[in-house]
Amino acid sequence: MIIITGGAGFIGSAMVWELNQQGYRDIVVVDNLASTNKWRNLVGLAYHRYIQKDNFLDLLNTRYMEGRIEAVIHLGACSATTEADCDYLIRNNLEYSKAMCRFAQERNARFIYASSAATYGDGSRGFDDSDEAMEGLHPLNMYGYSKHLFDLWLKGDGLLNKMAGLKFFNVFGPNEYHKDDMRSVICKAFTQIRQTGKLKLFKSYRKEYADGEQRRDFVYIKDCVKVIDWLIKNPEVGGIFNVGTGQARTWNDLARGVFTAMGREPQIEYVDMPDTLRGKYQYYTCADLTKLSGHGCDVDFRPLEDGVTDYVQNYLMHGYSHLTSRY
């Protein structure tokens, strides 16, 4: 059995899809569907049962959870970088994560969880995922800080090398439609271009970056879940790892990729960045993959253009918003 918290969310449901591609069906999906549209991510996927996230905590040490558990993949969290309720983030992102970790330990199950590239803050200290660099990180928002606190808790308890944490960079792809403002720019760009024929990008407010030349490490969802799968199959590998392509690409590159995939000529308009974002905006992110590759991970991350083309032409242009057995 494999338990996936956040299993109806973006990366979680994509992980269910990846396991299904390999013929695996003994999956427990833990999430909080409530009145959201996340349930659509599960349509066409095979799993054993769904459990509401708060109910799952009550079931952890009962007979209901008897049986061999191969892995606990903990992806459930509040990922809104604008969430202002700090107590909620501590309960949901820190304390719940501790409970999942203890449960996995007690059951001798592989524990893999989502940390976040948001822990790196403005990136001025680099993107070093070594244990030694962790203490010097300064997240820019409470979401990143809540993730950082769990990383520090694992380190303080000497558990880092017994678990696998993943710092995802700018992930995009099918199954993200329910995230509203937290959707990738690619997802938003497709709709904007189809409706208006052009794409708006933020102006730059640093002289070393021209408009649209701010750089991010964009990584495709299908490659991210292959990393998780590799970690399940290599339980001896422990630590916190960056997950990205190792290439920093510009927003202009991304925009041109979307226009090209849609068969249109690029028309880009640069607009003012809201004052609330200017002091917290990341101008550069790039995953250092030295640690991950050094442990033998052989996932071949596809270039930005290839991921954009697959996403746009095989999903968005056909009205498919989620992964199914079709692709």
C-alpha angles and dihedrals in degrees: 000000000000119000118206118190112201083027093154093048130090104281095022096058090043087056090053087052092050092051090047089054087061093048095257115145107156094100131140113207115207118189147119107253096168108149096332127113093238089110087077089069089065097051109113094014125113122228137147101238146341121229126187109243098240092046089051091063089056091051099048097099100029132099087258089078096048118131134067114309113200098186144355110212106193110199099138114116144120100268099179107124088201096056106130100187101096094181090055091051091050092050095043104035103029112025095038089050090053090053092050091049094050091047092052091048093051091051094044088238128151110261118208120170142175116251113170143240084228086081088074092067114199092352094241089126092051130243101281111155095193119127090240094059094051098085093058098055120116114193116207097218140034092253091059091043093052089053091046091052091057091049089052091048091055091048093048091052093047093244103119097099092046093058136045120232123187127209103201116201122201102335120190137171145084120341095042099096093101093061094083108193091007092064117116119269087244091061092046093043094056092058093042094050093046091051102038107015092236141071128229119217129180120263118241120249096192120081092220090063123059118213109292092008094103106123134227137170103244114195128186119238093231090061093046093057091049088059090053090048090051090052091051089054093046104049093165090070113093138171140065116301136190115236114203139098095269088238125106111214129183128247086241089058089051093048093050089049092055094046091048093049088052092048094244137125113252116260110177127179121192115218136186117276115235113258090237090064103041096083094043101041120123111222095184136024128166127164116234101218097183093107096046095046090043089064090055102260105163100188109139106219110213121230118262094254093054093051093046092049093051092046096046101038100037099037121011097041090051096045093250109142099173142045117260135162087279091081 
